[in-house]
Amino acid sequence: MDKIKVCIIDDHAIVRQGLKDLLEKLGSFTVISEFENGVAFLNALPLEEKPDVYILDYSMPNMTGIEILKQLEEREEEYRVLLLTQHFDEKIINDAYTFGARGFLHKNCSAHDLKFAIENIVKIGYNNVSEILKRIKNYTPTEKNLNQIILTSRELEFLKLVCNENEYTYDQMAELTGVSVKSIDNYRTTLFEKYNIKSKVGLVLFSFKNKLTEPFL
């Protein structure tokens, strides 16, 4: 089986080296790139070899992990981020998921927890979905909205593809549905605006929470 490719973004060289040694010792991972801060990382995009998972430190000089996530959302269509933090602050965690993180771990986590989280993110898209749903306030519609979720057939078709385990790109969705990429962008923008969603992850969580599409029905 191919090893899971990882990119590490952390401002401490000893932490990057420690994570690299640990992941490669676990056997199923390979670290293909690393960056000492968010500016260096963002300047390097698009990466020559794309990782399966980015391990991102929250606390770094110049740019926080949340600020990096916001930039990633604008520059990359597909990305999976595991956020590492020493701060289990409710706002940090909510912001992380709001802007597209697939999971978070405390820096004191065990090797088993790290391995489990990365493998979950690659295999099912997220680490600990129930925890995500409990924490993300921005993706919990109000009672009024819950009674007013009205999707067009095209929006519903788009949402089904977003939630598909194949993790289609927006270009692939356009090809599968026979519409333009611009139309796909319009469906996404409409759902973002109507239900206060800010990322592709948010669309999946929205469907999960309200049981709108497979595999959540």
FIGUDO-506983 format. One record per residue: y, x, z of N, C-alpha, C, O in turn. Coordinates in steps of 0.2 Angstrom, whole numbers, padded with zeros to 4 digits, always signed. Atoms other than C-alpha are relative to their C-alpha. Layout:
N
YXZYXZYXZYXZ
...
! end
This chain:
217
-0006+0004+0000+0000+0000+0000+0006+0004+0000+0007+0009+0004
-0006-0004+0000+0017+0006-0004+0004+0000+0006+0004-0005+0010
-0004+0000-0006+0028+0012+0010+0006-0004+0000+0009-0004-0006
-0007+0004-0001+0043+0002+0016+0006+0005+0000+0006+0010+0004
-0006-0005+0001+0059+0012+0010+0006-0002+0005+0008-0008+0004
-0005+0001-0005+0072+0013+0023+0006+0004-0001+0006+0010-0003
-0006-0003+0000+0090+0018+0023+0003+0000+0007+0004-0006+0010
-0002+0000-0007+0098+0023+0040+0008+0002+0000+0010+0006-0003
-0007-0001+0000+0117+0021+0043+0002+0001+0008+0002-0004+0011
-0002-0001-0007+0122+0029+0060+0004+0006+0001+0003+0011-0003
-0004-0006-0001+0135+0041+0066-0002+0006+0004+0001+0011+0004
+0003-0005-0004+0124+0051+0077-0006+0004-0004-0011+0000-0005
+0005-0003+0004+0114+0064+0068-0007+0000+0004-0012+0000+0001
+0006+0000-0004+0101+0065+0083-0003-0007-0001-0010-0007+0000
+0003+0007+0001+0099+0046+0081-0004-0001-0006-0009-0003-0007
+0003+0000+0006+0096+0047+0063-0007+0004-0001-0012+0001-0004
+0006-0004+0000+0083+0061+0065-0005-0003+0004-0011-0003+0002
+0005+0003-0004+0075+0052+0079-0004-0006-0003-0010-0007-0003
+0003+0006+0003+0073+0036+0069-0004+0002-0006-0010-0001-0007
+0004-0003+0005+0067+0046+0054-0007+0002+0002-0012+0000-0001
+0006-0003-0003+0054+0055+0064-0005-0006+0002-0011-0006+0001
+0004+0006-0002+0048+0039+0072-0003-0004-0005-0009-0006-0005
+0002+0004+0005+0047+0029+0057-0006+0003-0005-0010+0000-0006
+0004-0004+0004+0038+0042+0047-0007+0001+0004-0012+0001+0001
+0006+0000-0005+0026+0044+0062-0004-0006+0000-0010-0006+0000
+0003+0006+0000+0022+0026+0061-0004-0001-0006-0009-0005-0006
+0004-0001+0006+0015+0029+0044+0001-0005-0006+0000-0003-0012
-0001+0004+0005+0020+0014+0034+0008+0000-0003+0010-0005-0006
-0007-0001+0002+0039+0019+0031+0001+0007-0002-0002+0012-0001
-0003-0006+0002+0048+0032+0022+0008-0001+0000+0011-0006-0003
-0007+0000+0000+0067+0036+0025+0002+0003-0007+0001+0009-0007
-0002-0003+0006+0074+0038+0008+0008+0002-0001+0010+0006-0005
-0007-0002+0000+0093+0040+0012+0003-0001+0007+0000-0005+0011
-0003+0001-0006+0104+0041+0027+0008+0002-0001+0010+0006-0005
-0007-0001+0001+0123+0040+0030+0003+0001+0007+0000-0003+0012
-0003-0001-0007+0134+0046+0045+0006-0005+0002+0008-0006+0007
-0005+0006-0001+0147+0031+0043+0000-0005-0005-0003-0004-0011
-0001+0006+0005+0151+0015+0034+0003+0002-0006+0002+0000-0012
-0004-0002+0005+0164+0023+0023-0005+0004-0005-0005+0003-0011
+0005-0004+0004+0151+0036+0016-0005-0004-0003-0007-0003-0009
+0005+0004+0002+0138+0023+0014+0003-0005-0006+0000-0005-0011
-0003+0004+0005+0149+0011+0004+0003+0003-0006+0002+0001-0011
-0002-0004+0006+0156+0024-0007-0006+0002-0004-0005+0004-0010
+0006-0003+0004+0138+0029-0012-0003-0006-0004-0007-0005-0008
+0003+0006+0004+0134+0011-0018+0003+0000-0007+0008+0001-0009
+0007+0001-0002+0125+0007-0028-0004+0006+0000-0003+0011-0003
+0004-0005-0001+0112+0018-0022-0005+0001-0006-0007-0003-0009
+0005-0001+0006+0101+0027-0035-0007-0003+0001-0010-0005-0003
+0006+0003-0001+0086+0022-0026+0001-0005+0006+0003-0004+0011
-0002+0005-0004+0087+0005-0017-0005-0001+0006-0011-0001+0004
+0005+0001-0005+0079+0003+0000-0002-0007+0001+0001-0011-0001
+0002+0006-0001+0069-0011+0006+0004-0003+0006+0005-0009+0007
-0003+0002-0006+0078-0012+0023+0006+0006+0002+0004+0012+0001
-0005-0005-0003+0095-0004+0029-0001-0001+0008+0000-0007+0010
-0001+0000-0008+0095+0000+0048+0007+0002+0001+0009+0008+0000
-0007-0001-0001+0113-0001+0053+0002+0000+0007+0001-0005+0011
-0002+0000-0007+0121+0004+0069+0007-0004+0000+0011-0004-0004
-0006+0004+0000+0134-0008+0075+0006+0004+0002+0012+0003-0001
-0006-0003-0002+0146+0004+0084+0001+0007-0003-0003+0012-0002
-0002-0007+0003+0153+0018+0073+0007+0000-0001+0011-0005-0002
-0007-0001+0001+0170+0025+0070+0002-0003-0007-0002-0003-0012
-0003+0003+0006+0181+0018+0056-0002-0007-0002+0002-0011-0003
+0003+0007+0002+0170+0003+0052-0006-0002+0005-0010+0002+0006
+0006+0002-0004+0159-0007+0063-0006-0003-0004-0005-0003-0010
+0006+0002+0004+0142-0013+0057+0002-0007-0003+0000-0009-0008
-0002+0007+0003+0150-0031+0055+0004+0001-0006+0003-0002-0011
-0004-0001+0005+0163-0024+0044-0004+0002-0006-0002+0001-0012
+0004-0003+0006+0150-0015+0033-0004-0006-0003-0004-0006-0009
+0004+0006+0003+0140-0031+0032+0005-0004-0005+0002-0007-0010
-0004+0004+0004+0155-0040+0025+0001+0003-0007+0002+0000-0012
-0001-0003+0006+0158-0027+0012-0007+0000-0004-0007-0001-0010
+0006+0000+0004+0139-0027+0007-0001-0007-0003-0003-0008-0009
+0001+0007+0002+0140-0046+0005+0004-0001-0007+0002-0004-0012
-0004+0000+0006+0154-0043-0008-0003+0005-0006-0002+0003-0012
+0002-0005+0005+0145-0028-0017-0007-0001-0002-0009+0002-0008
+0007+0000+0001+0127-0031-0016-0003-0007+0000-0001-0011+0004
+0003+0007+0000+0117-0047-0021-0006-0001+0004-0006-0006+0008
+0006+0001-0004+0101-0043-0012+0001+0006+0005+0001+0012+0003
+0000-0005-0005+0101-0033+0004-0003-0003+0006-0002-0008+0008
+0003+0002-0006+0091-0033+0020+0002+0005+0006+0001+0011+0005
-0003-0004-0005+0099-0027+0036-0003-0001+0007-0003-0007+0009
+0002+0001-0007+0092-0024+0053+0006+0004+0004+0007+0010+0003
-0006-0003-0004+0107-0021+0065-0003+0002+0007-0006-0001+0011
+0001-0002-0007+0105-0010+0080+0006+0001+0004+0011+0003+0002
-0006+0000-0005+0116-0012+0095-0002+0001+0007-0007+0000+0009
+0001-0001-0007+0118-0007+0113+0004-0006+0003+0003-0007+0009
-0004+0006-0002+0129-0023+0115-0004-0007-0002-0003-0009-0007
+0002+0007+0001+0120-0040+0117+0005-0005+0001+0004-0009+0005
-0005+0005-0001+0136-0049+0115-0001-0006-0005-0003-0005-0011
+0001+0006+0004+0135-0067+0109+0004+0000-0007+0001-0001-0012
-0004+0000+0006+0149-0065+0096-0002+0005-0005-0003+0004-0011
+0003-0005+0004+0142-0049+0089-0006-0002-0004-0007-0001-0010
+0006+0003+0003+0125-0057+0086+0002-0005-0005-0001-0005-0010
-0002+0005+0004+0133-0072+0079+0003+0002-0007+0001+0000-0012
-0003-0003+0006+0144-0062+0067-0005+0003-0004-0004+0003-0010
+0005-0004+0004+0129-0051+0062-0003-0005-0005-0004-0003-0011
+0004+0005+0004+0119-0066+0056+0005-0004-0005+0003-0005-0011
-0005+0004+0004+0135-0075+0049+0001+0004-0007+0001+0001-0012
-0002-0004+0006+0138-0060+0037-0007+0003-0003-0006+0008-0006
+0005-0002+0004+0120-0058+0032-0006+0005+0003-0010+0006-0001
+0005-0004-0003+0110-0047+0044-0007-0004+0000-0007-0011+0001
+0007+0003+0000+0091-0051+0044-0003+0000+0007-0008-0003+0008
+0003-0001-0007+0088-0046+0062+0004+0005+0004+0008+0008+0001
-0004-0004-0005+0095-0037+0077-0005+0003+0005-0010-0001+0007
+0004-0003-0006+0087-0025+0090+0005+0004+0004+0010+0007+0002
-0004-0004-0004+0094-0017+0105-0003+0007-0001-0009+0008-0002
+0002-0007+0001+0094+0002+0104-0006+0003+0005-0009+0008+0004
+0005-0002-0005+0082+0003+0119-0007-0003-0002-0012-0003+0002
+0007+0003+0002+0068-0006+0109-0005+0005+0000-0004+0011-0001
+0006-0005+0001+0051+0001+0108-0002+0001-0007+0001-0003-0012
+0002-0001+0006+0043+0008+0093-0004-0006-0003-0003-0007-0009
+0003+0006+0003+0032-0007+0091+0005-0006-0002+0004-0009-0007
-0005+0005+0002+0047-0019+0091+0004+0002-0006+0005-0002-0010
-0004-0002+0006+0056-0008+0078-0005-0001-0006-0003-0004-0011
+0005+0001+0005+0040-0008+0067-0001-0008-0002-0001-0010-0008
+0001+0007+0000+0037-0027+0070+0006-0003-0004+0006-0007-0008
-0007+0003+0003+0056-0031+0065+0000+0002-0007+0002-0003-0011
-0001-0002+0007+0056-0021+0049-0005-0003-0004-0004-0006-0010
+0006+0003+0004+0039-0028+0043+0002-0007-0001+0000-0010-0006
-0002+0007+0001+0045-0046+0047+0005-0001-0005+0005-0005-0009
-0006+0000+0005+0061-0043+0037-0002+0001-0007+0000-0003-0011
+0003-0001+0007+0051-0037+0022-0004-0005-0002-0004-0008-0008
+0005+0005+0002+0037-0050+0023+0003-0007+0000+0001-0010-0005
-0002+0007+0000+0046-0066+0028+0008+0000-0001+0010-0006+0000
-0007+0000+0001+0064-0061+0026+0005+0001+0006+0010+0002+0006
-0004+0000-0006+0070-0062+0044-0005+0003+0006-0011+0003+0005
+0004-0001-0006+0065-0056+0061+0002-0005+0006+0008-0006+0007
-0001+0005-0005+0063-0070+0074+0005-0005-0002+0010-0005+0000
-0005+0006+0002+0070-0085+0065+0002-0004+0005+0008-0007+0005
-0002+0005-0005+0070-0096+0080+0005+0003+0004+0010-0001+0007
-0005-0003-0004+0081-0083+0089+0007-0001-0004+0012-0002-0001
-0006+0001+0004+0093-0084+0074+0003-0007+0000+0009-0007+0001
-0003+0007+0000+0094-0102+0074+0003-0002+0006+0008-0006+0006
-0003+0002-0006+0097-0103+0092+0007+0003+0001+0012+0000+0004
-0007-0003-0001+0112-0091+0091+0005-0001-0005+0011-0001-0003
-0005+0001+0005+0120-0095+0075+0004-0006+0000+0001-0011-0002
-0004+0006-0001+0134-0107+0079+0003-0003-0007+0003-0009-0008
-0003+0002+0006+0142-0107+0062-0005-0003-0005-0002-0007-0009
+0005+0003+0004+0126-0113+0054-0003-0006+0003-0008-0009+0000
+0003+0007-0003+0123-0128+0065+0005-0005-0002+0011-0005+0002
-0005+0005+0001+0132-0142+0057+0001-0005+0005-0003-0006+0010
-0002+0005-0005+0141-0155+0067-0004-0006-0001-0007-0007-0006
+0004+0006+0001+0133-0172+0070+0003-0004-0006-0001-0007-0010
-0002+0004+0006+0145-0179+0057-0002+0003-0006-0004-0001-0011
+0002-0003+0006+0140-0166+0044-0008-0002-0001-0010-0002-0007
+0007+0001+0001+0121-0169+0048-0001-0007-0004-0006-0007-0007
+0001+0006+0003+0124-0187+0042+0003+0000-0007+0002-0005-0011
-0003+0000+0007+0133-0181+0026-0002+0005-0004+0002+0008-0008
+0003-0005+0005+0122-0168+0018-0002-0004-0006-0008-0007-0006
+0002+0003+0007+0122-0174+0000+0001+0006-0005+0006+0008-0006
+0001-0005+0004+0116-0162-0012-0001-0003-0007-0005-0007-0008
+0002+0002+0007+0116-0164-0031-0007+0003-0002-0009+0007+0002
+0007-0003+0002+0099-0161-0040+0001+0007-0002-0004+0011+0000
-0001-0008+0001+0106-0144-0046+0001+0004+0006-0002+0009+0006
-0001-0004-0006+0112-0139-0029-0007+0001+0004-0008+0006+0007
+0006+0000-0003+0095-0144-0022-0005+0005-0003-0009+0009+0000
+0004-0005+0003+0086-0134-0035+0002+0007+0001-0003+0011+0002
-0003-0007-0002+0097-0119-0032-0003+0002+0007-0005+0007+0008
+0002-0002-0007+0093-0120-0013-0007+0001+0000-0009+0005+0004
+0008-0001-0001+0074-0121-0016-0001+0007-0003-0005+0010+0000
+0001-0007+0002+0075-0105-0026+0003+0005+0005+0000+0011+0005
-0003-0004-0005+0086-0097-0013-0005+0001+0006-0006+0007+0008
+0005+0000-0006+0072-0101+0000-0007+0002-0002-0011+0003+0002
+0006-0002+0002+0058-0096-0011-0002+0007+0002+0002+0012+0003
+0003-0007-0003+0047-0081-0004+0001+0005-0005+0001+0011-0003
-0001-0005+0005+0050-0072-0020+0007+0003+0000+0008+0009-0003
-0007-0003-0001+0068-0069-0015+0003+0002-0007+0005+0007-0009
-0003-0001+0007+0075-0072-0033+0007+0003+0000+0011+0001+0005
-0007-0001+0001+0091-0064-0038+0004-0006-0003+0001-0010-0006
-0004+0005+0003+0105-0075-0044-0001+0000-0008-0001-0005-0011
+0001+0000+0007+0102-0069-0062-0007-0003-0002-0007-0007-0006
+0006+0003+0002+0084-0074-0061+0000-0007+0001-0003-0011-0002
-0001+0007-0001+0089-0091-0054+0003-0003-0006+0000-0009-0008
-0003+0003+0006+0100-0094-0069-0005+0000-0005-0006-0005-0009
+0006+0000+0006+0085-0089-0081-0005-0005+0002-0007-0009-0003
+0005+0005-0002+0073-0100-0071+0002-0007-0001-0002-0012-0003
-0002+0007+0000+0084-0115-0071+0004-0002-0007+0006-0008-0008
-0003+0001+0007+0091-0113-0089+0008-0001+0000+0011-0004-0004
-0008+0001-0001+0110-0112-0083+0003+0007+0000-0001+0012+0000
-0004-0007+0000+0123-0098-0083+0000+0002+0007-0001-0001+0012
-0001-0003-0007+0125-0086-0069+0006-0003+0003+0006-0004+0009
-0006+0004-0003+0142-0094-0067-0001-0006+0003+0002-0008+0008
+0002+0007-0003+0134-0111-0064-0003+0002+0007-0002-0002+0012
+0004-0001-0007+0123-0103-0050+0005+0002+0005+0005+0000+0011
-0006-0002-0004+0139-0095-0043+0004-0006+0003+0006-0006+0009
-0004+0006-0002+0147-0112-0043-0004-0004+0006-0001-0007+0010
+0004+0004-0005+0132-0120-0033+0001+0003+0006+0002+0000+0012
-0001-0004-0006+0133-0106-0021+0007-0001+0004+0007-0003+0010
-0007+0000-0003+0152-0107-0018+0001-0007+0003+0004-0008+0008
-0001+0007-0003+0151-0126-0016-0004-0001+0006-0001-0004+0011
+0003+0000-0006+0138-0125-0003+0003+0004+0006+0003+0001+0012
-0004-0004-0005+0147-0111+0006+0006-0004+0003+0007-0004+0009
-0006+0004-0003+0163-0122+0007-0002-0006+0003+0002-0008+0008
+0002+0006-0003+0155-0138+0011-0003+0000+0007-0001-0004+0011
+0003-0001-0007+0145-0132+0026+0001+0006+0003-0003+0008+0008
-0002-0006-0004+0154-0117+0032-0005+0006+0000-0007+0008+0005
+0005-0006+0000+0141-0104+0026+0003+0006-0003+0007+0005-0008
-0003-0006+0003+0145-0086+0022-0005+0005-0003-0002+0010-0005
+0005-0005+0003+0129-0078+0015-0006-0003-0002-0007-0009+0000
+0006+0002+0003+0113-0080+0006-0005-0002+0006-0009-0007+0006
+0004+0001-0006+0104-0079+0023+0002-0007+0003-0002-0010+0006
-0002+0006-0003+0115-0093+0029-0003-0006-0004-0004-0011+0000
+0003+0005+0004+0109-0104+0015-0007-0002+0002-0009-0007+0003
+0007+0001-0002+0091-0101+0020+0000-0003+0007-0004-0008+0008
+0000+0003-0006+0095-0105+0038+0002-0007+0000+0000-0011+0004
-0002+0007+0001+0104-0121+0033-0005-0004-0002-0006-0010+0001
+0006+0004+0002+0089-0127+0024-0005+0000+0005-0008-0006+0006
+0005+0000-0005+0078-0122+0038+0002-0005+0006-0002-0009+0008
-0002+0004-0005+0088-0131+0051+0000-0007-0001-0002-0011+0003
-0001+0007+0001+0090-0147+0042-0006-0002-0005-0006-0008-0007
+0007+0001+0004+0072-0146+0033+0002-0003-0007+0000-0009-0008
-0003+0003+0006+0080-0148+0016-0005+0002-0006-0006-0002-0011
+0005-0002+0006+0067-0138+0005-0006+0003+0003-0007+0004+0009
+0006-0004-0002+0050-0130+0005+0003+0007+0002+0008+0009-0001
+0006+0002-0004+0044-0121+0015+0001-0003+0007-0003-0003+0011
-0002+0003-0006+0053-0130+0029-0001-0007+0001+0000-0010+0006
+0001+0007+0000+0049-0148+0025-0006-0002+0005-0008-0007+0006
! end
